[in-house]
């Protein structure tokens, strides 16, 4: 079947690809949205440069990579675009829409390894010291305590449903990347505030029936962007200087556990990492902290 460059044909293949990501790869809706967004940006480039998408060559992909660099995208964003195209063309080859894969021998740009930003114990204490005055503050307190207590990803936190909680057993269940389920213990402090929010304040957000745990002022599931905005605003209000990302509390959870002597394999399971090497980045953070403390306080540092 000829894969023609007109948009209707491309949309058909893109829809098949989206179904493949959902059914075969079991990617989350957020991941699929990011894949499709990058895929359509690529198609816009193809159209703009009068390329035949049925006859894309390796040199065309290399020119597209060069174009992304010229747009001053971060290396991580360029790598994501390349990863999307690699998955897309592999799908087209397997489904017999393409004979050869133009992504063969395409190497992504090397990422400069950087350690994730982590809050100090005092910064976490300051961030979580929320004035509890209304339904929003109780919701925010419950969310932040739960995230710091469990190391959940932001997407996992906002997708929690009522039946994912077992507050009598102090446990929470979540579906991570690749729909991999894991069960994480929750500390008593976080359990207390989640129960408080559930019993006294969640109903004040409800407009229609929904099973999602954390809701916005429209009674809908709180979004990842909504969570990040409220946490960043809170960090500014609290005068926290450490650079923030959506996963700062997750990184802090792992690093603080490691600092206190927790087993790295247990941390790996709680974070839902597939590989121990991913979790080991937090040992580098702890080692860097030791070096900083040595330099700061040793007489000959």
Secondary structure by P-SEA (a helix, b strand, c coil): ccccccaaaaaaaaaaaaaaacccccccaaaaaaaaaaaaaaaaaaaaaccccccccaaaaaaaaaaaaaacccaaaaaaaaaaaaaaaaaaaaacccccccccccccccccccccccccaaaaaaaaccccccaaaaaaaaaaaaaaaccccaaaaaacccccccccccbbbbbccccbbbbbbbcaaaaaaaaaaacccccccccccccccccccccccccaaaaaaaaaaaaaaaccccccccaaaaaaaaaaaaaacccaaaaaaaaccccccccaaaaaaaaaaaaaaaaaccccc
